Amino acid sequence: MSTFVQFDVNAAQAASDHAPLAPAGDGGAA
């Protein structure tokens, strides 16, 4: 489970870098 959470955080960070318009909160909620 921890691995999944870590991956989600990494994905959110990458998405934020790719699309700064999208808030990081969206990734965290996912």
URURFEN-V747670 format. One record per pair of residues at least 4 apart in sequence whose C-alpha atoms are under 7 Angstrom apart, sorted by the first residue. I is the first residue (numbers start at 0). J is the second residue. Records with the same first field share a line. If there is no record, write none. Layout:
I = J, J
This chain:
0 = 4
1 = 5
2 = 6
3 = 7
4 = 8
5 = 9
6 = 10
7 = 11
8 = 12, 27
9 = 13
10 = 14
11 = 15, 23, 26, 27
12 = 16, 23
13 = 17
14 = 18
15 = 19, 21, 22, 23
23 = 27
24 = 28
25 = 29
